[in-house]
Amino acid sequence: MIPRDPLHGTTFDSFLMGFPMRLTHLLATAAIATLLAGCTNDALDSADVNLKSVSSKVNYQLSGKIVQKMQAMSMAKSSPIMLRIFKEEGVLEVWKANASNRFEMLRQYKICAWSGKLGPKVKEGDRQAPEGFYPLSPGQMNPHSSYYLAINTGFPNRFDQANGRSGSNLMIHGACSSSGCYSMTDEQMQEIFALARDAYKGGQQTIQLQALPFRMTAENMARHRNSPNIEFWKMLKPGYDQFEITKRPPDVNICEKKYVFNQQTEGKFSPIGQCPAMSTPAVLQPALTAYNSKYNAEYAKAMNKLDGMVWYEPTEAERKAIVAKQRVGKELAYAPTGSSLDAGKLMKVADLEKEQARRRELEEAKKAIEIQKAELEKTTRNGKNVPVPTENPLPKPIEQASVEQSAPKRTGLFSLFSRNSADAQVIEPAAAAPVEVEAQQQPADQKPVVAAAKPAETETVAPAEQAVVEQPKKRPFWKLWGN
């Protein structure tokens, strides 16, 4: 079965009939695009929108400037469009079909905010923005979004579902604030929304969104060769390559839980089923062979250039730090996140290993602080501190002695009337007797010296010594007044 073009109803094969004659032109165009890939951030288009003059977000009409640009590029106002995102550069491109049904880049916007790091979204709450190929239908347009305007990416798509990935409400929207979305400024979103609306009015059923980590050039693939996501990116690369060659959105299918592009088959595709017998259109194969041959040579050159070097992928916080000044004077929700290219860097392997070790130490220290904080919170009740018992750092030879020391000494009633009541001492328990024996053996003119006692569990007392430490007999109460 020959796949049909979802945009115009023409077969993909009919589009490629004249493909060999245009091969030289196509490859030249791809080469120019590759040369320009590194400098696109220097001249990003900004939206020609004055929000103060927008009376209806849904019915907003594109500015005369952008309409004139479309006319100069032989594009009808209602011709199909395609969206392409590159996370690392932080850009969103709008491609539009011209009179010959080839797509050319009409607009390129700087993405204001995207969360997480490079790599696909895997589960709800991971703050990752989706990567992959997503069909956008008119029903995914939201003119009543809390973030000015929004287009739902449709995550999870069939590939994501087949691989058990979860998440919801992943959008392209305004407000410049993101938690798993691609967030633009309100002006940019107004223009993107109007371009999509006009394309749907022209008969386009679905707009293809290509959400990619970076431009999949040989040098970029070599630079990210050590990423844990490299196999996933290699799977997306044929779709990127074939668009670069044909300048037409590739036909996308899912089988065996993986993407396949522009494949002809007599069978059916099932996201979790075995891929049917399929083949690349014959007219596309020569172009792919030439493209891949050039890519392989450039990849080998890039590997030599990057020998011993690896790319340090920055965190979201590091990206935010380099654009922190942009938030000054803006609304609190305005939170640009910056570019990974600006915040990341090439490093020697040894230096990166040291950096990773330092990060692990910081994370472990952070976890230890969190554990201590949790333990401290356990010692509070109703917002009041509860004393936490601590051990006495001084040795305690006899456990009972510490108890007696902390308790107040009491004086018997009858001893108050004793002749020596001022010097009266409390009779210590038997366990403390050895200390008292040592004190009694001192000369009368010296102060008692208390000898250190052995721990109670190792101390033995002879029978004779026990007789010495017996408590003295108390005088009968009627003799208190004697003499």
C-alpha positions as CSV (number, residue, x, y, z in Angstrom):
1,M,0.0,0.0,0.0
2,I,1.4,3.4,-1.0
3,P,1.0,5.9,1.8
4,R,-1.1,8.9,1.0
5,D,-0.2,12.5,1.7
6,P,-2.4,13.6,4.6
7,L,-2.1,17.2,3.6
8,H,-3.5,17.2,0.1
9,G,-4.7,13.7,-0.7
10,T,-2.0,13.1,-3.3
11,T,0.1,10.0,-3.0
12,F,3.6,10.2,-1.7
13,D,4.8,8.3,-4.8
14,S,3.4,10.9,-7.2
15,F,5.2,13.7,-5.3
16,L,8.5,11.8,-5.7
17,M,8.1,11.1,-9.4
18,G,10.2,14.1,-10.4
19,F,12.5,13.6,-7.4
20,P,15.7,12.4,-9.2
21,M,15.8,15.5,-11.4
22,R,15.7,17.7,-8.3
23,L,18.2,15.8,-6.3
24,T,21.1,18.1,-6.9
25,H,19.0,21.1,-5.9
26,L,17.8,19.4,-2.8
27,L,21.3,18.4,-1.6
28,A,22.5,21.9,-2.3
29,T,19.6,23.3,-0.2
30,A,20.4,20.8,2.6
31,A,24.1,21.9,2.6
32,I,23.2,25.5,2.8
33,A,20.8,24.8,5.7
34,T,23.6,22.9,7.5
35,L,25.9,25.9,7.1
36,L,23.3,28.2,8.5
37,A,22.3,25.9,11.4
38,G,24.9,27.4,13.7
39,C,23.9,31.0,13.2
40,T,20.1,31.0,13.3
41,N,20.0,32.4,16.8
42,D,21.6,35.6,15.6
43,A,18.6,36.8,13.6
44,L,15.4,35.3,15.1
45,D,12.1,36.6,13.8
46,S,10.0,38.3,16.4
47,A,6.2,38.3,16.1
48,D,4.7,41.3,14.4
49,V,1.9,41.6,16.9
50,N,0.7,44.5,19.0
51,L,-1.5,42.9,21.7
52,K,-3.1,46.2,22.6
53,S,-4.8,46.2,19.2
54,V,-6.0,42.6,19.4
55,S,-9.7,42.6,19.9
56,S,-10.2,38.9,19.3
57,K,-7.5,36.3,19.8
58,V,-9.4,33.7,17.6
59,N,-10.1,36.1,14.7
60,Y,-6.7,37.9,14.7
61,Q,-5.5,38.6,11.2
62,L,-1.8,38.3,10.4
63,S,0.2,41.5,9.9
64,G,0.8,43.0,6.5
65,K,4.5,42.3,6.9
66,I,4.2,38.6,7.3
67,V,1.5,38.4,4.5
68,Q,3.9,40.2,2.2
69,K,6.7,37.7,3.1
70,M,4.4,34.8,2.2
71,Q,3.6,36.3,-1.1
72,A,7.3,36.8,-1.9
73,M,7.9,33.1,-1.1
74,S,5.0,32.0,-3.3
75,M,2.9,30.8,-0.3
76,A,-0.8,31.0,-0.1
77,K,-2.2,32.3,3.2
78,S,-4.1,29.1,3.8
79,S,-1.4,26.6,2.6
80,P,-0.2,23.8,5.0
81,I,2.3,24.4,7.7
82,M,4.6,22.3,9.9
83,L,6.2,23.1,13.3
84,R,9.7,22.1,14.2
85,I,11.3,22.6,17.7
86,F,14.9,22.3,18.6
87,K,15.3,22.2,22.4
88,E,19.0,22.8,22.6
89,E,18.9,26.0,20.6
90,G,15.6,26.9,22.1
91,V,13.8,27.7,18.8
92,L,10.5,27.0,17.2
93,E,10.3,27.1,13.4
94,V,7.1,27.5,11.3
95,W,7.5,25.9,7.8
96,K,4.9,26.6,5.2
97,A,4.2,24.9,1.8
98,N,4.9,27.0,-1.3
99,A,3.3,26.8,-4.7
100,S,5.3,23.7,-5.6
101,N,4.2,21.9,-2.4
102,R,7.7,22.2,-0.9
103,F,8.0,23.5,2.6
104,E,10.2,26.5,3.4
105,M,10.8,28.1,6.8
106,L,8.6,31.1,7.2
107,R,9.2,32.0,10.8
108,Q,11.7,31.1,13.6
109,Y,10.9,32.1,17.1
110,K,13.0,32.0,20.3
111,I,11.3,29.7,22.8
112,C,10.8,31.7,26.0
113,A,10.7,28.7,28.4
114,W,11.0,25.0,28.4
115,S,11.6,22.9,31.5
116,G,13.8,19.9,32.2
117,K,16.8,18.8,30.1
118,L,17.3,17.3,26.7
119,G,15.5,14.0,26.3
120,P,12.0,12.7,26.0
121,K,9.1,13.0,28.5
122,V,8.7,9.6,30.3
123,K,6.3,10.1,33.1
124,E,3.9,12.5,34.7
125,G,5.7,15.1,36.9
126,D,9.2,14.6,35.4
127,R,9.1,18.2,34.1
128,Q,10.3,17.0,30.7
129,A,9.0,18.6,27.5
130,P,8.0,16.0,24.8
131,E,10.3,14.8,22.0
132,G,9.0,13.0,19.0
133,F,6.6,13.4,16.1
134,Y,3.1,14.7,17.0
135,P,0.0,15.3,14.7
136,L,-1.9,18.4,15.8
137,S,-5.6,18.5,14.9
138,P,-8.0,21.5,15.0
139,G,-9.5,20.1,18.2
140,Q,-6.2,20.6,20.0
141,M,-6.3,24.4,19.6
142,N,-7.4,26.1,22.8
143,P,-8.4,29.8,22.5
144,H,-9.4,29.9,26.1
145,S,-6.2,28.8,27.7
146,S,-5.0,30.3,31.0
147,Y,-1.7,30.9,29.2
148,Y,-3.1,33.2,26.6
149,L,-3.4,30.7,23.8
150,A,-2.4,27.1,23.6
151,I,-2.0,24.1,21.2
152,N,-2.0,20.7,22.8
153,T,0.9,18.6,21.6
154,G,-1.2,15.4,21.9
155,F,1.3,13.7,24.3
156,P,1.2,10.8,24.8
157,N,1.0,9.8,21.1
158,R,0.9,6.2,19.9
159,F,4.7,5.8,20.3
160,D,4.6,7.2,23.9
161,Q,1.6,5.0,24.8
162,A,3.2,1.9,23.4
163,N,6.3,2.6,25.5
164,G,4.3,3.2,28.7
165,R,5.0,6.9,28.9
166,S,2.6,9.1,30.8
167,G,1.7,12.8,31.1
168,S,-1.1,15.2,30.2
169,N,-1.7,18.8,29.1
170,L,1.6,19.2,27.4
171,M,1.2,22.3,25.4
172,I,2.7,25.0,23.2
173,H,1.3,28.1,24.9
174,G,2.0,31.7,25.8
175,A,2.8,33.4,29.1
176,C,6.5,32.4,29.1
177,S,6.3,29.9,32.0
178,S,6.7,26.2,31.6
179,S,6.5,22.9,33.5
180,G,6.8,20.3,30.7
181,C,5.5,22.6,28.0
182,Y,7.0,24.8,25.3
183,S,6.1,28.3,26.3
184,M,6.3,31.3,24.0
185,T,5.6,35.0,24.5
186,D,2.0,36.0,24.1
187,E,2.9,37.9,20.9
188,Q,4.6,34.8,19.4
189,M,1.7,32.6,20.4
190,Q,-0.8,34.9,18.8
191,E,1.0,34.7,15.4
192,I,1.5,30.9,15.6
193,F,-2.1,30.3,16.5
194,A,-3.3,32.4,13.5
195,L,-0.9,30.6,11.1
196,A,-2.3,27.2,12.3
197,R,-5.9,28.5,12.1
198,D,-5.5,29.6,8.5
199,A,-3.9,26.3,7.5
200,Y,-6.8,24.4,8.9
201,K,-9.2,26.7,7.0
202,G,-7.3,25.8,3.9
203,G,-8.1,22.1,4.4
204,Q,-5.1,20.8,6.3
205,Q,-6.3,18.1,8.7
206,T,-3.2,17.7,10.9
207,I,-0.2,19.8,11.4
208,Q,3.0,17.8,12.1
209,L,5.0,18.8,15.1
210,Q,8.6,17.7,15.1
211,A,10.0,18.1,18.6
212,L,13.7,17.3,18.5
213,P,16.5,17.7,21.0
214,F,18.8,19.5,18.5
215,R,19.6,19.7,14.8
216,M,20.7,16.2,14.0
217,T,23.9,17.1,12.2
218,A,27.0,14.8,12.3
219,E,28.8,17.1,14.8
220,N,25.8,17.4,17.1
221,M,25.2,13.6,17.1
222,A,28.9,13.1,17.9
223,R,28.8,15.7,20.7
224,H,25.9,13.9,22.4
225,R,27.2,10.4,21.7
226,N,27.5,9.7,25.5
227,S,23.9,10.7,26.3
228,P,21.6,8.0,27.8
229,N,19.1,9.2,25.2
230,I,21.3,8.6,22.2
231,E,19.5,5.5,21.0
232,F,16.1,7.2,21.1
233,W,17.6,10.1,19.1
234,K,19.0,7.8,16.5
235,M,15.5,6.5,16.0
236,L,14.2,10.0,15.4
237,K,17.0,10.9,13.0
238,P,15.7,9.2,9.9
239,G,12.6,11.4,10.1
240,Y,14.8,14.5,10.5
241,D,17.0,13.4,7.6
242,Q,14.1,12.7,5.2
243,F,12.6,16.1,5.8
244,E,16.0,17.7,5.2
245,I,16.1,15.9,1.9
246,T,12.6,16.2,0.6
247,K,11.4,19.3,2.4
248,R,8.1,17.5,3.0
249,P,6.8,16.3,6.4
250,P,7.6,12.5,6.5
251,D,4.8,10.0,6.7
252,V,5.1,8.6,10.3
253,N,4.1,5.2,11.6
254,I,4.7,3.2,14.7
255,C,5.5,-0.6,15.0
256,E,7.5,-2.7,17.5
257,K,7.3,0.4,19.8
258,K,9.5,2.5,17.4
259,Y,9.1,5.2,14.8
260,V,9.3,4.4,11.1
261,F,9.3,7.0,8.3
262,N,8.1,7.0,4.7
263,Q,7.8,3.2,4.6
264,Q,5.7,1.5,1.9
265,T,3.9,-1.7,2.9
266,E,1.0,-4.0,2.0
267,G,0.4,-4.8,5.7
268,K,-0.7,-2.8,8.6
269,F,1.2,-0.9,11.3
270,S,0.6,-1.7,14.9
271,P,2.4,0.3,17.6
272,I,3.1,-2.8,19.7
273,G,2.9,-5.4,17.0
274,Q,5.6,-6.7,14.7
275,C,6.5,-4.4,11.8
276,P,5.1,-5.6,8.5
277,A,7.3,-6.1,5.4
278,M,8.1,-2.6,4.3
279,S,10.5,-0.7,2.0
280,T,11.7,2.8,1.4
281,P,10.4,4.3,-1.9
282,A,12.8,3.6,-4.7
283,V,13.0,7.2,-5.8
284,L,14.1,8.2,-2.3
285,Q,16.8,5.6,-1.9
286,P,19.5,7.4,-4.0
287,A,19.1,10.6,-2.1
288,L,19.3,8.8,1.2
289,T,22.4,7.0,0.1
290,A,24.1,10.2,-0.9
291,Y,23.0,12.0,2.3
292,N,24.2,9.1,4.6
293,S,27.5,8.9,2.8
294,K,28.2,12.5,3.4
295,Y,26.9,12.2,7.0
296,N,29.2,9.3,7.8
297,A,32.3,11.2,6.6
298,E,31.3,14.3,8.6
299,Y,30.7,12.1,11.7
300,A,34.1,10.5,11.5
301,K,35.6,14.0,11.2
302,A,33.6,15.2,14.2
303,M,34.7,12.2,16.3
304,N,38.4,13.1,15.6
305,K,37.7,16.7,16.6
306,L,35.9,15.7,19.8
307,D,38.4,13.1,20.8
308,G,38.7,13.1,24.6
309,M,36.0,15.7,24.9
310,V,32.4,15.3,26.1
311,W,29.4,17.7,26.3
312,Y,28.3,18.9,29.7
313,E,24.5,19.2,29.6
314,P,23.3,22.1,31.8
315,T,20.5,21.8,34.3
316,E,17.4,23.9,34.1
317,A,18.7,26.1,36.9
318,E,21.9,26.7,35.1
319,R,20.0,27.8,32.0
320,K,17.8,30.1,34.0
321,A,20.8,31.7,35.6
322,I,22.2,33.1,32.3
323,V,18.9,34.9,31.5
324,A,18.0,35.9,35.0
325,K,18.1,39.6,34.2
326,Q,15.4,39.2,31.6
327,R,12.9,38.7,34.4
328,V,13.5,42.1,36.0
329,G,10.4,44.3,35.7
330,K,8.3,41.5,34.3
331,E,5.3,39.6,35.7
332,L,6.2,37.0,38.3
333,A,5.0,34.2,36.0
334,Y,7.5,35.4,33.3
335,A,10.3,32.8,33.6
336,P,12.6,32.5,30.6
337,T,14.9,29.4,30.8
338,G,17.7,30.2,28.3
339,S,19.5,28.0,25.9
340,S,21.4,24.8,26.6
341,L,24.0,25.9,24.0
342,D,24.7,29.0,26.1
343,A,24.8,27.2,29.4
344,G,26.4,24.0,28.4
345,K,30.1,23.4,27.5
346,L,32.6,20.9,26.1
347,M,34.8,19.4,28.7
348,K,37.6,16.9,29.0
349,V,36.4,13.5,30.2
350,A,38.4,13.6,33.4
351,D,37.1,17.1,34.2
352,L,33.5,16.0,33.7
353,E,34.0,13.0,35.9
354,K,35.3,15.3,38.7
355,E,32.3,17.6,38.1
356,Q,29.9,14.6,38.3
357,A,31.6,13.4,41.5
358,R,31.2,16.9,43.0
359,R,27.5,16.9,42.1
360,R,27.0,13.5,43.7
361,E,28.6,14.8,46.9
362,L,26.4,17.8,46.9
363,E,23.3,15.7,46.4
364,E,24.3,13.3,49.2
365,A,24.9,16.3,51.5
366,K,21.5,17.7,50.5
367,K,19.8,14.4,51.3
368,A,21.6,14.3,54.7
369,I,20.3,17.8,55.5
370,E,16.8,16.7,54.5
371,I,17.0,13.7,56.8
372,Q,18.2,15.8,59.7
373,K,15.4,18.3,59.0
374,A,12.9,15.5,59.0
375,E,14.2,14.1,62.3
376,L,14.1,17.6,63.8
377,E,10.5,18.0,62.8
378,K,9.7,14.8,64.7
379,T,10.8,16.6,67.9
380,T,8.1,19.2,67.6
381,R,4.5,18.9,68.7
382,N,1.9,21.5,68.0
383,G,4.6,23.9,66.9
384,K,6.4,23.6,70.2
385,N,9.9,22.2,70.7
386,V,10.2,19.0,72.6
387,P,13.6,18.5,74.4
388,V,15.7,15.8,72.8
389,P,17.6,13.7,75.5
390,T,21.3,13.8,75.0
391,E,24.0,11.6,76.6
392,N,26.2,13.0,79.4
393,P,29.7,13.2,77.9
394,L,31.3,12.6,81.3
395,P,31.9,9.0,82.5
396,K,29.5,7.5,85.0
397,P,31.2,4.8,87.0
398,I,28.1,4.0,89.0
399,E,24.8,4.5,87.2
400,Q,22.9,5.0,90.5
401,A,25.2,7.8,91.5
402,S,24.0,9.9,88.6
403,V,20.5,9.5,89.7
404,E,21.3,10.5,93.2
405,Q,23.3,13.5,92.1
406,S,20.4,14.8,90.0
407,A,17.8,14.4,92.8
408,P,17.7,16.9,95.6
409,K,19.0,15.7,99.0
410,R,16.5,15.4,101.8
411,T,17.1,15.9,105.5
412,G,15.2,13.8,108.0
413,L,12.9,15.6,110.5
414,F,14.7,14.4,113.6
415,S,18.2,15.3,112.3
416,L,17.1,18.9,112.3
417,F,17.6,18.9,116.0
418,S,20.9,17.1,116.0
419,R,23.9,18.8,117.5
420,N,25.8,18.2,114.2
421,S,22.9,19.0,112.0
422,A,24.9,21.6,110.0
423,D,27.4,18.9,109.1
424,A,24.9,16.2,108.7
425,Q,25.2,14.1,105.5
426,V,22.8,11.9,103.8
427,I,23.5,8.3,104.1
428,E,24.4,7.0,100.7
429,P,23.0,3.7,99.4
430,A,25.2,0.6,99.7
431,A,26.3,0.9,96.0
432,A,28.1,4.1,96.8
433,A,29.7,2.8,100.0
434,P,33.3,2.3,98.7
435,V,33.5,6.0,98.0
436,E,32.5,6.8,101.6
437,V,35.1,4.3,103.0
438,E,37.9,6.1,101.2
439,A,36.7,9.4,102.5
440,Q,36.7,8.2,106.2
441,Q,40.3,7.0,106.0
442,Q,41.7,10.5,105.4
443,P,43.4,12.4,108.3
444,A,41.2,14.6,110.3
445,D,43.0,17.8,109.3
446,Q,42.5,17.1,105.5
447,K,39.5,17.4,103.4
448,P,38.1,14.1,102.3
449,V,39.5,12.8,99.0
450,V,37.1,10.8,97.0
451,A,38.7,8.0,95.1
452,A,37.4,6.9,91.7
453,A,35.1,4.0,92.0
454,K,35.2,1.1,89.6
455,P,32.1,0.4,87.5
456,A,29.4,-1.3,89.4
457,E,29.3,-4.4,87.1
458,T,33.0,-5.2,87.8
459,E,33.2,-4.2,91.5
460,T,33.3,-6.9,94.2
461,V,33.1,-6.2,97.9
462,A,34.6,-8.6,100.5
463,P,32.3,-9.6,103.5
464,A,34.6,-7.7,105.9
465,E,34.3,-4.5,103.9
466,Q,30.6,-4.9,103.9
467,A,30.6,-4.7,107.7
468,V,32.5,-1.4,107.6
469,V,30.0,0.3,105.3
470,E,26.9,-0.7,107.3
471,Q,24.8,2.2,108.1
472,P,25.3,3.5,111.7
473,K,22.5,3.0,114.2
474,K,20.3,5.9,114.8
475,R,19.8,7.1,118.4
476,P,16.4,6.7,119.8
477,F,14.4,9.9,119.6
478,W,14.3,10.3,123.4
479,K,18.1,10.6,123.5
480,L,18.1,13.6,121.2
481,W,17.9,15.9,124.2
482,G,20.5,14.0,126.2
483,N,23.8,15.7,127.4
